[in-house]
């Protein structure tokens, strides 16, 4: 007879399963005979037969109910009439999350010189700040003010630390703003496309060519302690325990020790990185290109996963799950151990990072549509057409999602979550990118 069916997916007793699952199992025949399967499935602990002589080791039961326990059994049959009855397995689907996305307003960032907004919004002293075509802008409700002297475009997000605001622009200048006082210092001839970062009281910035610069908290230049060997740098820096992580378009990941000012390790992946890092509560590092990569903080590769198309955004992490979007419009949820949990096609390029709110709601813009999805299973809760592509990473604050649009506006959307959740759900949670709220 055939071997007994085993290795169910979803696993026996699993919870928070999608309401659109694909059931699968393992089974073989010692004699190599072809197998067919009878599938029993339902909400009874003695599930009824739903399909006979099924070919293949996967089955789609269709749309299921939320927060419901389902039972299933597989009976394997060979061509000689022998059969093997599998055990009854069960799983429970996710709870339903309800809510609405509502556009509260969209506001021009710069009416004098309008242009696409790449910068994520950040908060400082209760006000929203965002980089734009001519510098840094502050919103007081719907009123907007450019708070820095005219400069070239600020594409990366400003860094906020103790009331001080720092940003690099496309002319290689460092902009420093504190209580109405602003300086603008020329640092390099190359653009800053990555946000500044604070480590142990010092500010670090990296230019497009991979030159890392060190400053004091007042924006005074100290040194250029490191330059990458190959590839440009578009990715946001990240740090933990005094170590800065850098990724290049040439696919190399570096770990730079700010105390000794030496490279602790580097890993050439052969990939192409344009998005930033995520770090989980165990200190493991994640970054996405054509594949999602995971490393220990000591530089040992844990795993990599083929995303199917290129990602240019930051992964985000919560509850042992990594969420990352691709340019082809797929939003993937991968466990921190490297297995795919779900993959949803959102029918539009994902050009900015997702963010995870309280209650396990994932917010992401694909094409011109903002989606709210259930992190457990990937089902779509609500969607809202914002009318523009979005390359600005979102900010979640006080029940509102804020992001810049390619049409030059700041968008404010009422959402279902009051605050972000997880190990590293925000592009810029604090000045140190530590993930601490």
C-alpha positions as CSV (number, residue, x, y, z in Angstrom):
1,X,0.0,0.0,0.0
2,X,1.0,3.6,-0.2
3,X,2.8,5.3,2.6
4,X,0.6,7.2,5.1
5,X,0.1,10.8,4.1
6,X,2.2,13.2,6.2
7,X,3.7,16.7,6.5
8,X,0.5,18.6,6.2
9,X,0.5,22.3,5.3
10,X,-1.0,24.1,7.1
11,X,0.6,22.1,9.9
12,X,-1.7,20.3,12.3
13,X,-3.1,22.7,14.9
14,X,-1.8,25.8,13.1
15,X,-3.6,29.1,13.8
16,X,-4.0,32.4,11.9
17,X,-4.2,30.5,8.6
18,X,-5.4,32.5,5.5
19,X,-9.0,32.1,4.5
20,X,-7.7,31.2,1.0
21,X,-5.3,28.4,1.9
22,X,-3.7,25.8,-0.4
23,X,-3.6,22.5,1.4
24,X,-0.6,20.2,0.7
25,X,0.9,17.0,2.0
26,X,3.6,14.4,1.4
27,X,3.0,10.9,0.2
28,X,4.7,8.2,-1.8
29,X,4.4,4.6,-2.8
30,X,7.1,2.0,-2.0
31,X,6.5,0.3,-5.4
32,X,6.4,3.5,-7.3
33,X,2.8,3.1,-8.3
34,X,0.9,6.2,-9.3
35,X,-1.3,7.6,-6.5
36,X,-4.6,9.3,-6.3
37,X,-6.2,10.8,-3.2
38,X,-9.6,11.1,-1.5
39,X,-9.9,14.4,0.3
40,X,-12.0,14.8,3.4
41,X,-12.6,18.4,4.5
42,X,-15.0,20.4,6.7
43,X,-15.7,21.9,10.1
44,X,-16.6,18.6,11.7
45,X,-13.9,16.6,13.5
46,X,-15.0,13.7,11.3
47,X,-14.8,15.6,8.0
48,X,-16.9,14.6,4.9
49,X,-15.5,13.5,1.6
50,X,-15.2,16.5,-0.8
51,X,-13.3,15.0,-3.7
52,X,-12.4,11.5,-4.9
53,X,-9.5,10.3,-7.0
54,X,-7.7,13.7,-6.8
55,X,-4.4,13.9,-8.7
56,X,-1.6,15.8,-7.1
57,X,-0.6,16.5,-3.5
58,X,-2.3,19.9,-3.1
59,X,-5.9,21.1,-2.9
60,X,-7.6,24.4,-2.8
61,X,-10.8,24.3,-0.6
62,X,-12.0,27.8,-1.8
63,X,-12.9,30.7,0.4
64,X,-13.2,29.8,4.0
65,X,-14.8,31.6,7.0
66,X,-12.8,33.7,9.4
67,X,-11.9,32.5,12.9
68,X,-13.1,28.9,12.1
69,X,-11.4,25.5,12.8
70,X,-11.3,23.2,9.8
71,X,-10.5,19.5,9.8
72,X,-9.1,17.4,6.9
73,X,-7.9,13.9,6.1
74,X,-6.1,12.4,3.1
75,X,-6.6,8.8,1.9
76,X,-3.9,7.7,-0.6
77,X,-4.8,5.0,-3.1
78,X,-2.5,3.2,-5.6
79,X,-3.4,1.6,-8.9
80,X,-3.7,-1.8,-7.4
81,X,-6.5,-0.9,-5.1
82,X,-4.5,-0.6,-1.9
83,X,-5.0,2.5,0.3
84,X,-3.5,4.2,3.3
85,X,-5.6,6.4,5.5
86,X,-4.0,9.5,7.0
87,X,-4.7,11.1,10.3
88,X,-7.2,13.9,10.8
89,X,-5.5,17.3,10.8
90,X,-6.9,20.7,11.8
91,X,-6.1,24.4,11.4
92,X,-7.9,27.6,12.4
93,X,-8.3,30.6,10.1
94,X,-7.5,34.2,11.0
95,X,-9.8,36.5,12.8
96,X,-11.5,39.1,10.6
97,X,-10.2,42.7,10.8
98,X,-12.5,45.4,9.7
99,X,-12.0,49.1,9.1
100,X,-11.9,51.8,6.5
101,X,-9.2,53.9,4.9
102,X,-10.2,57.5,4.5
103,X,-8.3,60.2,2.7
104,X,-8.2,63.2,5.1
105,X,-6.3,65.5,2.8
106,X,-3.4,66.0,0.3
107,X,-1.2,69.1,0.5
108,X,1.3,70.6,-1.9
109,X,4.8,70.4,-0.4
110,X,6.3,73.2,-2.7
111,X,4.0,75.3,-4.8
112,X,6.9,77.4,-6.1
113,X,9.0,74.5,-7.4
114,X,6.7,71.4,-7.3
115,X,8.4,68.1,-7.8
116,X,8.2,64.4,-6.9
117,X,8.5,63.6,-3.1
118,X,10.9,60.7,-2.4
119,X,11.5,61.6,1.3
120,X,9.6,59.9,4.1
121,X,7.9,62.2,6.5
122,X,9.3,62.4,10.1
123,X,8.1,63.9,13.3
124,X,10.0,66.6,15.3
125,X,8.5,68.4,18.3
126,X,5.0,67.6,17.2
127,X,5.3,68.7,13.5
128,X,5.6,66.7,10.4
129,X,8.8,67.3,8.4
130,X,9.6,66.1,4.9
131,X,12.3,66.5,2.3
132,X,11.4,68.0,-1.0
133,X,12.6,69.9,-4.2
134,X,14.3,72.8,-2.4
135,X,15.1,71.5,1.1
136,X,13.2,70.6,4.3
137,X,9.5,71.5,4.8
138,X,7.4,71.6,8.0
139,X,3.7,71.1,8.1
140,X,1.5,72.7,10.8
141,X,-1.8,71.2,9.9
142,X,-2.3,72.1,6.3
143,X,0.1,75.0,6.5
144,X,3.5,74.3,5.0
145,X,6.7,76.2,5.5
146,X,10.2,75.6,4.0
147,X,12.4,75.8,7.1
148,X,15.8,75.7,5.4
149,X,17.5,77.9,2.9
150,X,17.1,77.1,-0.8
151,X,19.1,74.0,-1.6
152,X,19.0,71.2,-4.1
153,X,16.5,68.3,-3.7
154,X,16.3,66.3,-0.4
155,X,15.4,62.8,-1.5
156,X,16.3,60.8,1.6
157,X,14.4,61.3,4.9
158,X,15.5,63.9,7.3
159,X,17.0,62.6,10.6
160,X,15.6,63.9,13.8
161,X,17.5,63.7,17.1
162,X,16.8,65.8,20.2
163,X,15.0,68.5,18.3
164,X,17.8,68.7,15.7
165,X,17.1,68.0,12.1
166,X,19.7,66.7,9.6
167,X,19.4,65.9,5.9
168,X,21.7,65.4,2.9
169,X,20.8,66.8,-0.5
170,X,21.5,65.9,-4.1
171,X,24.4,68.4,-4.2
172,X,26.3,66.6,-1.5
173,X,25.5,69.1,1.2
174,X,24.6,68.5,4.9
175,X,21.6,70.6,6.1
176,X,21.4,71.1,9.8
177,X,18.4,72.8,11.5
178,X,17.9,73.5,15.2
179,X,15.3,75.9,16.7
180,X,15.3,78.3,13.6
181,X,19.0,78.1,13.1
182,X,20.1,76.5,9.8
183,X,23.5,75.7,8.3
184,X,24.3,74.1,4.9
185,X,27.8,72.7,4.5
186,X,29.3,71.2,1.3
187,X,30.6,67.7,2.1
188,X,31.0,65.9,-1.2
189,X,30.4,66.4,-4.9
190,X,28.0,63.5,-5.0
191,X,24.4,63.2,-3.9
192,X,23.2,61.9,-0.6
193,X,20.4,59.4,-1.3
194,X,20.5,57.7,2.1
195,X,19.2,59.2,5.4
196,X,21.7,60.2,8.1
197,X,22.0,57.9,11.1
198,X,23.1,58.5,14.7
199,X,25.5,56.1,16.5
200,X,26.9,56.7,20.0
201,X,26.5,60.5,19.7
202,X,27.9,60.9,16.2
203,X,26.1,61.5,13.0
204,X,27.0,59.4,10.0
205,X,26.0,59.9,6.3
206,X,27.0,58.1,3.2
207,X,27.0,59.5,-0.4
208,X,26.0,57.9,-3.6
209,X,29.5,56.6,-4.3
210,X,29.8,54.9,-0.9
211,X,31.9,57.4,1.1
212,X,30.9,57.3,4.8
213,X,31.2,60.7,6.7
214,X,31.3,61.3,10.4
215,X,30.0,64.5,12.1
216,X,29.3,65.8,15.6
217,X,25.8,66.5,16.8
218,X,26.0,70.1,15.5
219,X,26.8,68.9,12.0
220,X,30.5,69.7,12.1
221,X,32.6,67.4,9.9
222,X,35.0,65.0,11.6
223,X,36.3,62.4,9.2
224,X,35.7,60.1,6.2
225,X,36.4,56.8,8.0
226,X,35.3,54.3,5.2
227,X,34.5,54.0,1.5
228,X,32.9,51.0,-0.2
229,X,34.8,49.0,-2.8
230,X,32.2,48.4,-5.4
231,X,28.7,49.7,-6.3
232,X,26.8,52.9,-5.4
233,X,24.8,53.3,-2.2
234,X,21.1,54.1,-2.4
235,X,20.1,52.1,0.7
236,X,19.3,53.5,4.1
237,X,21.9,52.7,6.7
238,X,21.0,50.7,9.9
239,X,22.9,50.0,13.1
240,X,23.0,48.0,16.2
241,X,25.6,47.7,19.0
242,X,27.8,50.4,17.5
243,X,28.0,48.7,14.1
244,X,26.7,50.3,10.9
245,X,25.4,48.2,8.1
246,X,25.8,49.4,4.5
247,X,24.6,47.8,1.3
248,X,25.6,48.6,-2.3
249,X,24.0,48.4,-5.7
250,X,26.9,46.0,-6.5
251,X,25.4,43.6,-3.9
252,X,27.9,43.7,-1.1
253,X,26.8,44.1,2.5
254,X,29.3,45.7,4.9
255,X,29.4,45.8,8.7
256,X,31.4,48.8,9.9
257,X,32.5,49.1,13.6
258,X,32.2,52.7,14.6
259,X,34.5,52.2,17.7
260,X,37.5,50.7,15.9
261,X,36.6,52.2,12.5
262,X,37.3,48.9,10.7
263,X,35.1,46.6,8.6
264,X,34.1,43.6,10.8
265,X,32.8,41.7,7.8
266,X,31.5,42.0,4.2
267,X,29.4,39.6,2.2
268,X,29.3,39.8,-1.6
269,X,25.8,38.5,-2.6
270,X,25.9,39.3,-6.4
271,X,22.5,41.0,-5.9
272,X,21.5,44.6,-6.4
273,X,20.4,46.6,-3.3
274,X,18.4,49.8,-3.3
275,X,16.2,49.4,-0.2
276,X,17.3,49.5,3.4
277,X,17.8,47.0,6.2
278,X,15.5,45.5,8.8
279,X,16.7,44.0,12.1
280,X,14.8,41.5,14.2
281,X,14.7,41.3,18.0
282,X,17.4,38.6,17.9
283,X,19.8,41.0,16.0
284,X,19.5,39.2,12.6
285,X,19.7,41.4,9.5
286,X,17.5,41.4,6.5
287,X,17.8,43.2,3.1
288,X,16.1,42.7,-0.2
289,X,17.1,42.9,-3.9
290,X,16.1,40.2,-6.3
291,X,16.2,38.0,-3.3
292,X,15.5,38.5,0.4
293,X,18.7,37.9,2.4
294,X,19.1,37.2,6.1
295,X,22.4,37.4,8.0
296,X,23.4,37.0,11.6
297,X,25.0,40.1,13.1
298,X,28.3,38.3,12.7
299,X,27.9,38.1,8.9
300,X,26.9,34.5,8.6
301,X,24.3,34.0,5.9
302,X,21.2,32.4,7.4
303,X,19.2,32.0,4.2
304,X,18.0,33.8,1.0
305,X,14.7,33.6,-0.7
306,X,14.0,34.3,-4.4
307,X,11.3,37.1,-4.5
308,X,10.5,36.5,-8.2
309,X,11.2,40.1,-9.2
310,X,13.3,43.0,-7.8
311,X,12.6,44.8,-4.5
312,X,13.7,48.4,-4.0
313,X,12.1,48.8,-0.6
314,X,12.9,48.1,3.0
315,X,11.7,44.8,4.6
316,X,9.6,45.3,7.7
317,X,9.3,42.8,10.6
318,X,6.7,41.9,13.2
319,X,5.8,38.7,15.1
320,X,8.4,36.6,13.3
321,X,7.2,37.7,9.9
322,X,9.1,39.7,7.2
323,X,7.0,41.7,4.8
324,X,8.6,42.9,1.5
325,X,7.2,44.2,-1.8
326,X,8.5,44.0,-5.3
327,X,8.5,46.2,-8.4
328,X,6.1,43.6,-10.1
329,X,3.5,44.3,-7.4
330,X,3.8,41.2,-5.2
331,X,3.7,41.6,-1.4
332,X,5.4,38.7,0.2
333,X,5.3,37.5,3.8
334,X,8.2,35.3,4.7
335,X,9.0,33.8,8.1
336,X,12.2,34.9,9.9
337,X,13.3,31.3,9.3
338,X,13.0,31.8,5.5
339,X,9.8,30.0,4.5
340,X,7.1,31.7,2.4
341,X,3.9,32.3,4.4
342,X,1.9,34.1,1.7
343,X,2.3,36.1,-1.6
344,X,-0.3,38.5,-2.8
345,X,-0.3,40.2,-6.2
346,X,-1.5,43.8,-5.8
347,X,-1.4,44.6,-9.5
348,X,0.9,47.6,-9.3
349,X,4.6,48.3,-8.6
350,X,5.5,48.6,-4.9
351,X,7.9,51.5,-4.7
352,X,7.8,52.3,-1.0
353,X,8.0,50.2,2.1
354,X,5.1,48.7,3.9
355,X,4.4,49.5,7.5
356,X,2.7,47.2,10.1
357,X,0.2,48.7,12.5
358,X,-1.3,47.5,15.7
359,X,-3.6,44.5,15.3
360,X,-1.4,43.0,12.5
361,X,-2.6,45.4,9.7
362,X,-0.1,45.9,6.9
363,X,-0.3,49.1,4.9
364,X,1.3,49.4,1.5
365,X,0.9,51.4,-1.7
366,X,1.0,49.4,-5.0
367,X,0.6,51.4,-8.1
368,X,-1.7,54.2,-7.1
369,X,-3.7,52.2,-4.5
370,X,-3.2,52.1,-0.8
371,X,-4.0,48.7,0.7
372,X,-4.7,47.5,4.2
373,X,-4.1,43.8,4.6
374,X,-4.2,41.2,7.4
375,X,-0.7,40.2,8.2
376,X,-2.0,36.8,9.1
377,X,-2.8,35.4,5.7
378,X,-2.6,38.5,3.5
379,X,-6.3,39.0,2.9
380,X,-7.2,42.6,1.8
381,X,-9.2,44.5,4.4
382,X,-9.7,47.7,2.5
383,X,-8.1,49.8,-0.4
384,X,-8.1,53.4,-1.4
385,X,-7.0,55.0,-4.7
386,X,-4.7,57.9,-3.9
387,X,-4.3,58.8,-7.6
388,X,-0.5,58.9,-7.7
389,X,2.5,56.6,-7.4
390,X,4.3,56.6,-4.1
391,X,8.1,56.3,-3.5
392,X,8.0,57.9,0.0
393,X,8.2,55.5,2.9
394,X,5.1,56.0,5.2
395,X,4.9,57.3,8.7
396,X,2.2,56.0,11.0
397,X,1.2,58.4,13.8
398,X,-1.9,58.9,15.9
399,X,-4.2,56.8,13.7
400,X,-3.0,58.5,10.5
401,X,-0.7,57.3,7.7
402,X,1.4,60.0,6.0
403,X,3.5,59.8,2.9
404,X,4.7,61.9,0.0
405,X,3.4,61.3,-3.6
406,X,5.0,61.5,-7.0
407,X,2.6,64.4,-7.7
408,X,4.5,66.5,-5.1
409,X,1.8,66.3,-2.3
410,X,1.8,65.1,1.3
411,X,-1.0,62.6,1.8
412,X,-2.8,62.0,5.1
413,X,-5.0,59.0,5.4
414,X,-7.0,57.9,8.4
415,X,-6.3,54.2,9.1
416,X,-7.2,51.5,11.6
417,X,-4.0,51.5,13.8
418,X,-2.9,54.1,16.3
419,X,0.8,53.2,16.3
420,X,3.3,50.9,14.6
421,X,4.0,47.4,15.8
422,X,6.9,44.9,15.7
423,X,10.7,44.8,15.8
424,X,11.4,47.1,12.9
425,X,8.2,48.3,11.2
426,X,9.2,51.9,10.4
427,X,11.7,53.3,8.0
428,X,12.7,55.8,10.6
429,X,11.4,55.0,14.1
430,X,14.1,56.8,15.9
431,X,17.4,58.6,15.3
432,X,19.4,55.4,15.9
433,X,17.2,53.0,13.8
434,X,17.2,50.8,16.8
435,X,13.5,49.8,16.5
436,X,12.7,51.2,19.9
437,X,9.5,53.1,20.2
